Amino acid sequence: MRLHRLDITAFGPFGGAQSVDFDALSTAGLFLLHGPTGAGKTSVLDAVCYALYGSVPGARQGSQGTHLRSDHAEPGTRTEVRLELTVAGRRLEITRQPPWERPKKRGTGTTLDKAQTWLREYDAVRGTWKDLSRSHQEIGEEITQLLGMSREQFCQVVLLPQGDFARFLRADAEARGKLLGRLFDTQRFADVEKRLAERRRATEARVREGDTALLADAHRMQQAAGDAMELPDLAPGDPGLAVAVLAAAAVARSTARERLTVAHCGLTAAESAHTRAQEELADARELARLQHRFTEAQARAARLAERAGEYEETRARMERGRKAETVAPALELREDAENAHRRAALAEANARRLLPEDQADSGAPGLAAAARRAAEELGSLTAARRAEHRLTELLTERAGLDREERADEHTAREADAWLDGWEPARAALQAHIDAAQEAASRAESLAVRRDPARRRLDAARRRDRLTSDVAAADRRALDSGQRAQKLRADWLDLKEQRLTGIAAELAAHLTDGAPCAVCGATKHPAPARKDAGHVDRDAEQHAFDAHQEAQRQHDEHQQHHTGLRADLKAVTAEVGDTPAARIAEEVTELEREFEQARRDASGLHAAHEELRRAEAEREQRLQARQQSAVRAAARLTRRDTLDREQATLEAELTRARGTAESVAARAAQLERLAAVLTEAADAARTAEEAAVRLKDTDARLADAAYRAGFDTPAAAAGALLDPATHRALQHRLDERQSEESAVRAVLAEPETVAASRRAPADLAVGGERAADAERRLREAASARDEAARRTTELDRLSARAEDGARRLAPLREEYDRVARLAALAAGTSADNERRMRLESYVLAARLEQVAAAATARLRLMSAGRYTLVHSDDRSGRGRSGLGLHVVDAWTGRERDTATLSGGETFFASLALALGLADVVTDEAGGVRLDTLFIDEGFGSLDEQTLDEVLDVLDSLRERDRSVGIVSHVGDLRRRIHAQLEVVKDRTGSSLRRRGT
């Protein structure tokens, strides 16, 4: 990497524009950057760092880079840093502008402009600059990939801060580890330690979980086995737990099977005893049943003999009932005739109570003649009824005329009132129509503006979505870039390991007598051997392919990001920076006005219809008022006609009514009288006929009773049996006969008679024996079931425990292996004699390389007196690995670097910084650093030592390298001719170049 030119504007203490021509300063190889304290020497180096990485070292970065702006700059001047450099054979120009709070172009106050970055590359063929990118992320990734180091590494390697390395010499192992960890990126080794510790904890938790489940099964087996199993006194995670649990389970299973065999034998014996007891009990119950049956039959025969008289009486009563049934028809006829005579007499008495007094004693013929006279008079009232009906119609019509007159008067008044308000109502309706027409015109105008507003809102929302997508694409491109860089570092590490072990790879193809591909020898007495961590070509190629794939993905993400930014730029050009929310508010307001205008315009048709209906109603009311006047004239003529007809009808009705209130009342009187007379005549004739029939049925009944053998008809009626009584008596007779047959059958059964002659059966003793046998059978079955259940449960739990132990065995082996590796990597294992962590071990190897590289220059600076060596001895009770000692050739003794004097500390730290720069450069892929800066510390050297240090720095100019010394020591201005002076005054600092 070589710096060519640096342009600074409004940056740090520089209020105006300043330029640094590094090509001119580098012609001498060694140049001096000097100036008074606070002038801005370090700010020049900060500008270089900011141009490359977009930030400055340490706390000078500030919040979002806004503190980088010079307080001496004019308000309208923007802060800018432009750096031209060559790296990896490519000449690049980087321009960065930090965030800038500038005055507003319109109005008062300020606005914040975002940071800007440009990257250009010089095309030597065309002689022009070519734009590469304007993305902060892309440019940062490109520069980091080309330089092969982070900002922290760059600040330690290119901008050598001597104060930091002086502290490094005096620091303890922990502080050195932190600095080296940042420089050499050993986080992956710390991640390995962390990952091993996490795996150890995870596998330990899984082993404990498995042991806990195994112990839970053991407790269940102990509950199932009862007192036949003892648990081992071990906790989850203890060695030998699984073996102890499985051994105890085997003993418990054997004991359970023995108990199951004993229970089976007991159950068989109990079943035999239970069968014998049940058979004896069944025989006793059968004997008792037969004896009870015989005794009960004898008791039933005795009861039948006792009720023999009752049976004969019932049979005689049934015989008399059968004789009385021949007289029953005559009894029924006499009863029907008596009932009919009684009803006819009652009806006649009721009908005579309603007759007039002059007809109360008349016979049936006289009553019939009076009824005919009343009917004739009723027929003569027909004409009077028609006249009365016509009079009612006249009165109804007269009332209708009155109602029609009142309705016409109401209609006329209402029409007059409505027509009085017609003109104001018509004017209001016309105004409504005019307003609706105006709203329709306004709605058409708003509809024309609505679609462009909607398109503008969609564009604004798409701009916001694209802004989020660009940020997400930024993050994806950054992540993929970091992954590609990490995979590249992994590939380079594997490549370095393969090159380190290439001898063993070549030796694998050697055969006796065949020449070596390297030295040509045909004898191979001691060929190199591959160690356990040997990297072959396939592993390197796999890492290279992974790096290429990651780089391809990164390029795709970059291309996607560029496309999104182009889309965002196009959409932003269309819609501007107006927030989508504000546009949405405008669209919403426009939509609201449009909807309001459309609602107002929607009433236009209704307003026209309402005006049309009002005009039609006006015509209807005028016509109704005219028709009511015509009807009033016709009503006067009709009233006169009705009055004359009413007078004639009333005179006719007065003659026809007589003393009654009306013709209808007189007709009703005559109808009632005719009906009463007719009913009384009919009732008298019916009563006479019923009396004749009753006398005839009495004679027939007496003759039928005598022939049946009864003295009187009453005796025959008393012997009759109703159906329920007849069925009850017949049922008694049938039961008696059935009972006699059943008793005779039982007393004739041979087995029953034989059982009656034996001793009485004893069921109590047999029942007690059967119950005792059944109880013993249940107990034996329960014991057998319990033993079988316990055996089955123990077999199941044992099988699950054995399966769990088999599955747990590989996990326990993995835990033992991971625990040993984690302890070894963490430095807590007994095998790790120096208690050195894995990260410390890697850093110790890097520190050993740095010490070797620094010693080459330290010997020159100290005239061969001092040598830096790495020490991995433990300090006190701490861990070892990052010790740094200096060997004094004059005394031959090795001592700590903290014992060096001030001047010795300076050139030792300078040598350490230069050595660290070489190692980090090699670590970054061998990027050549053609420009270096060394900051401060030269004031502590005497003249001879200063000459030796300058000789060493002068040797760095080999192969066209330039070194810049940052110091305010006056002696250096006489020794170094090429100078860049920083001058400060009240308006800000400026730069001057001298001696070039």
Secondary structure as GFF3:
##gff-version 3
##sequence-region A 1 996
A	DSSP	beta_strand	2	11	.	.	.	ID=ss1
A	DSSP	beta_strand	14	21	.	.	.	ID=ss2
A	DSSP	alpha_helix	22	25	.	.	.	ID=ss3
A	DSSP	three_ten_helix	26	28	.	.	.	ID=ss4
A	DSSP	beta_strand	30	34	.	.	.	ID=ss5
A	DSSP	alpha_helix	41	53	.	.	.	ID=ss6
A	DSSP	three_ten_helix	58	61	.	.	.	ID=ss7
A	DSSP	three_ten_helix	66	68	.	.	.	ID=ss8
A	DSSP	beta_strand	80	87	.	.	.	ID=ss9
A	DSSP	beta_strand	90	97	.	.	.	ID=ss10
A	DSSP	beta_strand	100	103	.	.	.	ID=ss11
A	DSSP	beta_strand	110	113	.	.	.	ID=ss12
A	DSSP	beta_strand	116	123	.	.	.	ID=ss13
A	DSSP	beta_strand	128	133	.	.	.	ID=ss14
A	DSSP	alpha_helix	136	147	.	.	.	ID=ss15
A	DSSP	alpha_helix	151	157	.	.	.	ID=ss16
A	DSSP	beta_strand	159	161	.	.	.	ID=ss17
A	DSSP	alpha_helix	162	170	.	.	.	ID=ss18
A	DSSP	alpha_helix	173	184	.	.	.	ID=ss19
A	DSSP	alpha_helix	187	225	.	.	.	ID=ss20
A	DSSP	three_ten_helix	226	228	.	.	.	ID=ss21
A	DSSP	alpha_helix	241	306	.	.	.	ID=ss22
A	DSSP	alpha_helix	308	324	.	.	.	ID=ss23
A	DSSP	alpha_helix	328	353	.	.	.	ID=ss24
A	DSSP	three_ten_helix	357	359	.	.	.	ID=ss25
A	DSSP	alpha_helix	364	379	.	.	.	ID=ss26
A	DSSP	alpha_helix	382	420	.	.	.	ID=ss27
A	DSSP	alpha_helix	422	500	.	.	.	ID=ss28
A	DSSP	alpha_helix	502	507	.	.	.	ID=ss29
A	DSSP	alpha_helix	537	575	.	.	.	ID=ss30
A	DSSP	alpha_helix	580	601	.	.	.	ID=ss31
A	DSSP	alpha_helix	604	657	.	.	.	ID=ss32
A	DSSP	alpha_helix	663	708	.	.	.	ID=ss33
A	DSSP	alpha_helix	713	719	.	.	.	ID=ss34
A	DSSP	alpha_helix	723	747	.	.	.	ID=ss35
A	DSSP	alpha_helix	750	756	.	.	.	ID=ss36
A	DSSP	alpha_helix	763	826	.	.	.	ID=ss37
A	DSSP	alpha_helix	838	861	.	.	.	ID=ss38
A	DSSP	beta_strand	866	871	.	.	.	ID=ss39
A	DSSP	beta_strand	883	888	.	.	.	ID=ss40
A	DSSP	beta_strand	893	896	.	.	.	ID=ss41
A	DSSP	three_ten_helix	897	899	.	.	.	ID=ss42
A	DSSP	alpha_helix	902	923	.	.	.	ID=ss43
A	DSSP	beta_strand	931	935	.	.	.	ID=ss44
A	DSSP	three_ten_helix	938	940	.	.	.	ID=ss45
A	DSSP	alpha_helix	943	955	.	.	.	ID=ss46
A	DSSP	beta_strand	962	966	.	.	.	ID=ss47
A	DSSP	alpha_helix	970	975	.	.	.	ID=ss48
A	DSSP	beta_strand	978	985	.	.	.	ID=ss49
A	DSSP	beta_strand	988	994	.	.	.	ID=ss50
###
